[in-house]
Amino acid sequence: MFSKELMGRLKRSGVVAGFAVDQVEHAVPTAEALLAAGIDAIELTLRTDVALDAVKAIADGLPDILLGVGTILTPEQLVQVKEAGAHFGVSPGMNPRVVQAAVEHGLPFAPGICTPSDLEAAIELGCRFVKFFPAEASGGVNYLKSMAAPYRHLGIQYFPLGGLNAGNMKDYLELDNVPTIGGSWIVEKGLVESGDWNGLSARAAEVREMINKGACNV
């Protein structure tokens, strides 16, 4: 469900900054701070009451952002984020109804998988790009290598999220079946709440610099 163009953009980014916002007015400045640092792919999660409004604000105000939406748990939410302007969606788990809704409504979607059974259910529904979650708690890179091995001939690509940081992201990005990783550590809540957009941008720029200098194979 992900086009070559979209997958190429995710690979060039190397990291998708994940975050939630408690106040809708924080959405655009947060995304702007990331974009200024060279991180142009985000995953805004549906974990707060203002999440959909935040998606709309970013979609309307920052067309250069690759706008992903996470924690999509129902078909209804998937339709809502599509209408709000999301470019792609992800979820923590593998819900067939949500995947089917994504196909019906034309929203690129990566369901969450953690086991071979999860992965086979996703493959059965046509998914070739999946979220590996929770990555570190499930066993990290070594576990991902082992789980992915029997399906390697299918060309499955993985989006690891959960427990990743600047210290271990290189290990994931060196895998040829990991085009990008989830950077939920980048957007520090305290910086957002205090409106320290320069501080947030500097934090994001450190990650961007690591990737640009070749610390990660992307």
DRENGUDREN-886093 format. One record per residue: residue number from 1; x, y, z of N, C-alpha, C in turn. Coordinates in steps of 0.05 Angstrom, whole numbers, always signed. Example, Ala and Ser with C-alpha at 12.3 -4.5 7.8 and 13.67 -1.06 7.14 Angstrom:
GUVO    n     nxx     nyy     nzz    caxx    cayy    cazz     cxx     cyy     czz
GUVO    1    +264    -114    +156    +246     -90    +156    +264     -66    +156
GUVO    2    +257     -45    +142    +273     -21    +143    +258      +1    +157
! end
This chain:
GUVO    n     nxx     nyy     nzz    caxx    cayy    cazz     cxx     cyy     czz
GUVO    1     +16     -24      +0      +0      +0      +0     +17     +25      +0
GUVO    2     +42     +22      +4     +61     +45      +3     +74     +46     -24
GUVO    3     +72     +69     -38     +84     +71     -64    +114     +72     -62
GUVO    4    +127     +68     -85    +156     +70     -85    +165     +98     -78
GUVO    5    +150    +118     -86    +157    +146     -80    +155    +151     -50
GUVO    6    +134    +141     -37    +131    +145      -9    +152    +130      +7
GUVO    7    +158    +105      -1    +179     +90     +12    +206    +103      +8
GUVO    8    +211    +115     -15    +236    +129     -20    +239    +152      -2
GUVO    9    +217    +167      +3    +219    +190     +20    +224    +182     +49
GUVO   10    +211    +160     +58    +216    +150     +85    +245    +142     +88
GUVO   11    +256    +129     +68    +283    +120     +69    +303    +143     +70
GUVO   12    +297    +164     +54    +314    +187     +54    +313    +202     +81
GUVO   13    +290    +201     +94    +288    +214    +120    +303    +198    +141
GUVO   14    +300    +171    +141    +314    +154    +159    +301    +153    +187
GUVO   15    +286    +173    +194    +273    +174    +220    +247    +188    +218
GUVO   16    +227    +177    +232    +200    +190    +233    +196    +199    +262
GUVO   17    +194    +224    +267    +191    +235    +294    +163    +231    +304
GUVO   18    +160    +215    +324    +133    +209    +335    +127    +226    +360
GUVO   19    +103    +236    +361     +95    +252    +384     +65    +255    +386
GUVO   20     +56    +263    +410     +28    +270    +414     +27    +299    +424
GUVO   21      +5    +313    +420      +2    +340    +431     -22    +342    +448
GUVO   22     -19    +356    +471     -42    +361    +489     -57    +386    +482
GUVO   23     -43    +404    +468     -56    +430    +460     -52    +433    +430
GUVO   24     -73    +438    +416     -72    +439    +386     -53    +461    +377
GUVO   25     -50    +482    +392     -32    +504    +384      -3    +496    +385
GUVO   26      +3    +473    +397     +31    +464    +397     +38    +447    +372
GUVO   27     +18    +439    +357     +22    +420    +335     +40    +432    +313
GUVO   28     +33    +455    +302     +48    +466    +280     +76    +475    +289
GUVO   29     +79    +489    +312    +106    +496    +321    +125    +472    +325
GUVO   30    +113    +450    +335    +129    +426    +339    +139    +415    +312
GUVO   31    +120    +413    +293    +128    +403    +266    +147    +423    +252
GUVO   32    +143    +449    +256    +161    +468    +244    +190    +466    +256
GUVO   33    +192    +461    +282    +218    +457    +294    +232    +433    +283
GUVO   34    +218    +411    +278    +229    +387    +266    +238    +392    +237
GUVO   35    +220    +405    +223    +226    +411    +194    +251    +429    +192
GUVO   36    +253    +448    +210    +276    +466    +209    +302    +451    +214
GUVO   37    +300    +429    +229    +324    +413    +235    +329    +392    +213
GUVO   38    +312    +391    +193    +316    +372    +171    +302    +346    +174
GUVO   39    +284    +344    +194    +268    +320    +197    +240    +326    +186
GUVO   40    +234    +314    +163    +210    +322    +149    +188    +300    +149
GUVO   41    +192    +280    +166    +172    +259    +169    +164    +256    +198
GUVO   42    +138    +256    +203    +128    +255    +230    +106    +234    +233
GUVO   43    +101    +225    +258     +78    +208    +265     +65    +221    +289
GUVO   44     +43    +234    +284     +27    +247    +305      +7    +226    +315
GUVO   45      +8    +219    +340      -9    +198    +350     -36    +207    +360
GUVO   46     -56    +190    +357     -83    +196    +365     -87    +189    +395
GUVO   47     -72    +201    +412     -73    +194    +440     -84    +217    +457
GUVO   48     -93    +238    +445    -105    +261    +460    -130    +270    +446
GUVO   49    -146    +286    +460    -171    +295    +449    -168    +314    +426
GUVO   50    -145    +327    +424    -141    +347    +403    -126    +336    +379
GUVO   51    -121    +310    +379    -104    +298    +358    -113    +303    +330
GUVO   52    -139    +299    +325    -148    +303    +297    -146    +332    +289
GUVO   53    -152    +350    +307    -149    +379    +300    -120    +385    +295
GUVO   54    -102    +372    +310     -74    +377    +306     -65    +366    +278
GUVO   55     -75    +344    +270     -69    +333    +243     -78    +353    +222
GUVO   56    -102    +363    +225    -112    +382    +205     -95    +407    +204
GUVO   57     -86    +417    +227     -70    +441    +229     -44    +437    +214
GUVO   58     -31    +414    +218      -5    +409    +205      -9    +405    +175
GUVO   59     -30    +390    +168     -35    +385    +139     -40    +411    +125
GUVO   60     -55    +430    +138     -61    +455    +125     -38    +474    +125
GUVO   61     -22    +474    +146      -1    +494    +150     +27    +486    +140
GUVO   62     +32    +460    +138     +59    +451    +131     +58    +430    +109
GUVO   63     +53    +438     +85     +51    +418     +63     +77    +403     +58
GUVO   64    +100    +413     +67    +126    +399     +62    +131    +376     +81
GUVO   65    +114    +374    +102    +117    +352    +121    +105    +327    +110
GUVO   66    +119    +304    +113    +107    +278    +108     +92    +270    +133
GUVO   67     +65    +272    +132     +48    +270    +155     +37    +243    +160
GUVO   68     +48    +229    +179     +37    +203    +187     +21    +206    +213
GUVO   69      +2    +189    +216     -15    +189    +241     -14    +161    +253
GUVO   70      -9    +160    +279      -6    +135    +293     -28    +130    +313
GUVO   71     -28    +106    +324     -48     +96    +343     -76     +97    +331
GUVO   72     -78     +88    +306    -104     +85    +292    -114     +58    +300
GUVO   73    -136     +58    +315    -146     +33    +327    -172     +23    +315
GUVO   74    -186     +40    +300    -212     +33    +289    -214     +42    +259
GUVO   75    -232     +29    +244    -236     +39    +217    -246     +67    +216
GUVO   76    -262     +75    +235    -273    +102    +236    -250    +122    +239
GUVO   77    -231    +117    +256    -208    +134    +260    -192    +136    +234
GUVO   78    -189    +114    +220    -174    +114    +195    -187    +133    +175
GUVO   79    -213    +132    +173    -227    +150    +154    -223    +179    +163
GUVO   80    -224    +184    +189    -221    +211    +199    -193    +223    +193
GUVO   81    -172    +207    +197    -145    +217    +192    -140    +221    +162
GUVO   82    -152    +204    +146    -150    +207    +117    -163    +234    +109
GUVO   83    -186    +239    +119    -200    +264    +113    -186    +288    +125
GUVO   84    -171    +284    +146    -157    +306    +159    -131    +314    +144
GUVO   85    -122    +297    +126     -99    +303    +109     -74    +286    +114
GUVO   86     -77    +264    +128     -54    +247    +133     -44    +234    +107
GUVO   87     -18    +231    +106      -6    +217     +82      -3    +187     +86
GUVO   88      -1    +179    +111      +0    +150    +117      -9    +146    +146
GUVO   89     -15    +121    +153     -23    +115    +180      -8     +90    +191
GUVO   90      -7     +88    +217      +5     +65    +230     -12     +58    +255
GUVO   91      -8     +34    +265     -22     +26    +289      -3      +9    +306
GUVO   92      -8      +6    +331      +9     -11    +348      +5     -41    +344
GUVO   93     -19     -48    +333     -25     -76    +330     -36     -82    +302
GUVO   94     -43    -107    +298     -52    -117    +272     -82    -122    +273
GUVO   95     -98    -102    +265    -127    -104    +265    -136    -106    +236
GUVO   96    -146    -130    +228    -154    -134    +200    -175    -113    +190
GUVO   97    -193    -105    +208    -214     -86    +199    -201     -59    +192
GUVO   98    -181     -51    +207    -168     -26    +201    -152     -27    +175
GUVO   99    -138     -50    +171    -123     -53    +146    -142     -53    +123
GUVO  100    -165     -67    +125    -184     -67    +103    -195     -39     +97
GUVO  101    -200     -24    +118    -209      +4    +115    -188     +20    +101
GUVO  102    -163     +16    +107    -141     +31     +94    -141     +25     +64
GUVO  103    -145      +0     +57    -145      -8     +29    -169      +6     +15
GUVO  104    -192      +4     +28    -217     +15     +16    -215     +46     +12
GUVO  105    -201     +59     +30    -201     +89     +29    -175    +100     +18
GUVO  106    -157     +82     +10    -132     +91      -3    -112    +105     +14
GUVO  107    -110     +97     +40     -90    +108     +57     -68     +88     +62
GUVO  108     -43     +95     +54     -21     +77     +60     -20     +71     +90
GUVO  109     -18     +46     +97     -21     +39    +126      -2     +17    +133
GUVO  110     +12     +20    +156     +30      +0    +166     +20     -10    +193
GUVO  111      +8     -34    +194      -1     -45    +220     +22     -53    +237
GUVO  112     +17     -54    +263     +38     -63    +282     +40     -93    +283
GUVO  113     +64    -103    +283     +68    -132    +286     +91    -137    +306
GUVO  114     +89    -160    +319    +109    -167    +339    +117    -197    +337
GUVO  115    +101    -213    +324    +106    -242    +322    +103    -251    +293
GUVO  116    +113    -275    +286    +108    -285    +260     +79    -287    +253
GUVO  117     +62    -294    +272     +33    -296    +267     +21    -269    +259
GUVO  118     +30    -248    +274     +21    -221    +267     +30    -214    +238
GUVO  119     +55    -221    +232     +66    -214    +206     +50    -229    +184
GUVO  120     +44    -254    +188     +30    -269    +167      +2    -258    +163
GUVO  121     -11    -249    +185     -37    -237    +182     -35    -212    +165
GUVO  122     -14    -196    +169     -11    -171    +154      -4    -178    +125
GUVO  123     +12    -198    +120     +19    -206     +93      -5    -215     +78
GUVO  124     -23    -230     +92     -47    -240     +79     -65    -218     +69
GUVO  125     -63    -195     +82     -80    -172     +74     -65    -153     +55
GUVO  126     -42    -161     +46     -27    -146     +26      -7    -126     +36
GUVO  127      -1    -127     +62     +18    -108     +73     +47    -117     +67
GUVO  128     +63     -98     +59     +92    -104     +55    +109     -84     +70
GUVO  129     +97     -66     +85    +112     -47    +102     +97     -48    +129
GUVO  130    +110     -57    +150     +97     -61    +176    +113     -48    +198
GUVO  131     +98     -40    +219    +111     -29    +243    +119     -51    +262
GUVO  132    +144     -52    +269    +154     -72    +288    +153     -59    +316
GUVO  133    +134     -67    +332    +129     -54    +358    +120     -75    +379
GUVO  134    +129     -72    +404    +150     -54    +413    +178     -65    +408
GUVO  135    +194     -52    +393    +219     -63    +382    +238     -73    +403
GUVO  136    +247     -55    +421    +268     -63    +440    +257     -83    +460
GUVO  137    +233     -79    +470    +221     -97    +490    +217    -125    +479
GUVO  138    +214    -127    +453    +209    -153    +440    +234    -168    +434
GUVO  139    +257    -155    +437    +282    -169    +432    +301    -154    +413
GUVO  140    +292    -131    +404    +310    -113    +388    +318    -124    +361
GUVO  141    +342    -116    +353    +352    -122    +326    +355    -153    +322
GUVO  142    +365    -166    +342    +369    -195    +338    +343    -210    +335
GUVO  143    +323    -202    +350    +296    -214    +347    +285    -208    +319
GUVO  144    +287    -183    +310    +277    -176    +284    +290    -192    +262
GUVO  145    +316    -195    +264    +330    -211    +244    +319    -239    +242
GUVO  146    +315    -251    +266    +306    -279    +266    +277    -281    +256
GUVO  147    +260    -263    +265    +232    -264    +257    +229    -259    +227
GUVO  148    +245    -240    +216    +242    -233    +188    +253    -253    +169
GUVO  149    +271    -270    +178    +286    -288    +160    +268    -305    +142
GUVO  150    +247    -318    +153    +231    -336    +136    +215    -321    +115
GUVO  151    +212    -295    +118    +196    -279     +99    +212    -261     +82
GUVO  152    +238    -265     +83    +256    -247     +68    +250    -246     +38
GUVO  153    +243    -268     +27    +238    -270      -2    +214    -253     -10
GUVO  154    +197    -245      +9    +173    -229      +3    +179    -200      +2
GUVO  155    +203    -192     +10    +210    -163      +9    +196    -146     +30
GUVO  156    +190    -157     +53    +177    -142     +74    +196    -121     +85
GUVO  157    +186     -97     +90    +202     -76    +102    +190     -69    +129
GUVO  158    +208     -62    +148    +200     -58    +175    +205     -30    +185
GUVO  159    +187     -21    +202    +188      +6    +215    +189      +2    +245
GUVO  160    +213      -1    +256    +216      -6    +285    +209     +19    +302
GUVO  161    +195     +14    +323    +188     +35    +342    +185     +23    +370
GUVO  162    +194     +38    +389    +191     +29    +417    +218     +23    +429
GUVO  163    +228     +42    +445    +254     +38    +459    +278     +46    +442
GUVO  164    +273     +57    +419    +296     +66    +402    +306     +93    +412
GUVO  165    +331     +99    +406    +343    +124    +414    +367    +129    +397
GUVO  166    +381    +152    +402    +404    +159    +386    +426    +138    +389
GUVO  167    +427    +123    +411    +448    +104    +415    +444     +78    +400
GUVO  168    +419     +70    +395    +415     +44    +382    +402     +46    +354
GUVO  169    +395     +70    +345    +382     +72    +319    +399     +62    +297
GUVO  170    +426     +65    +299    +444     +56    +278    +442     +26    +274
GUVO  171    +438     +11    +295    +436     -18    +293    +412     -26    +275
GUVO  172    +391     -12    +278    +367     -18    +262    +370      -8    +233
GUVO  173    +380     +16    +230    +382     +27    +203    +403     +14    +186
GUVO  174    +421      -2    +198    +440     -17    +182    +427     -42    +169
GUVO  175    +403     -49    +178    +389     -72    +166    +377     -63    +139
GUVO  176    +380     -79    +118    +371     -71     +92    +340     -72     +89
GUVO  177    +327     -84    +109    +297     -84    +108    +285     -64    +128
GUVO  178    +301     -45    +137    +291     -24    +154    +297      +3    +141
GUVO  179    +278     +14    +126    +283     +39    +112    +283     +64    +131
GUVO  180    +269     +62    +153    +266     +84    +172    +259     +73    +199
GUVO  181    +263     +90    +219    +256     +81    +247    +239    +103    +259
GUVO  182    +225     +94    +281    +208    +113    +295    +224    +127    +317
GUVO  183    +224    +154    +315    +240    +169    +334    +222    +183    +355
GUVO  184    +211    +167    +373    +193    +178    +393    +208    +193    +416
GUVO  185    +235    +190    +416    +250    +204    +437    +257    +233    +429
GUVO  186    +254    +239    +404    +263    +265    +394    +247    +289    +406
GUVO  187    +221    +286    +405    +204    +308    +415    +200    +305    +445
GUVO  188    +216    +320    +460    +214    +319    +489    +191    +336    +499
GUVO  189    +173    +324    +515    +149    +337    +523    +154    +364    +537
GUVO  190    +175    +365    +554    +181    +389    +569    +187    +413    +550
GUVO  191    +201    +407    +528    +208    +428    +509    +183    +439    +496
GUVO  192    +164    +421    +490    +139    +429    +477    +122    +446    +496
GUVO  193    +120    +436    +521    +103    +450    +541    +114    +478    +547
GUVO  194    +141    +481    +546    +153    +507    +552    +155    +525    +528
GUVO  195    +148    +514    +504    +150    +529    +480    +179    +534    +471
GUVO  196    +197    +516    +479    +225    +519    +471    +230    +506    +444
GUVO  197    +221    +520    +423    +222    +509    +396    +251    +508    +386
GUVO  198    +267    +527    +394    +296    +526    +387    +309    +502    +400
GUVO  199    +303    +496    +425    +314    +473    +438    +306    +447    +425
GUVO  200    +281    +446    +417    +271    +422    +404    +284    +419    +377
GUVO  201    +287    +441    +362    +300    +439    +336    +329    +430    +339
GUVO  202    +343    +440    +359    +371    +432    +364    +373    +402    +370
GUVO  203    +354    +393    +386    +353    +364    +393    +349    +347    +368
GUVO  204    +331    +356    +351    +325    +342    +326    +349    +343    +307
GUVO  205    +362    +366    +307    +385    +370    +289    +408    +350    +295
GUVO  206    +411    +343    +321    +432    +324    +328    +427    +297    +315
GUVO  207    +401    +289    +314    +394    +263    +301    +399    +265    +271
GUVO  208    +390    +288    +259    +394    +292    +231    +424    +291    +223
GUVO  209    +440    +303    +240    +469    +304    +235    +481    +276    +236
GUVO  210    +472    +260    +255    +482    +233    +256    +477    +217    +230
GUVO  211    +453    +221    +220    +445    +208    +195    +461    +219    +171
GUVO  212    +463    +245    +170    +477    +258    +148    +507    +252    +147
GUVO  213    +518    +247    +170    +547    +241    +171    +553    +212    +166
GUVO  214    +532    +197    +161    +536    +169    +154    +537    +150    +178
GUVO  215    +528    +161    +201    +528    +143    +225    +508    +121    +221
GUVO  216    +488    +125    +203    +468    +105    +197    +468    +100    +167
GUVO  217    +464     +75    +160    +464     +67    +132    +437     +71    +119
GUVO  218    +431     +96    +112    +405    +102     +99    +409    +115     +73
! end
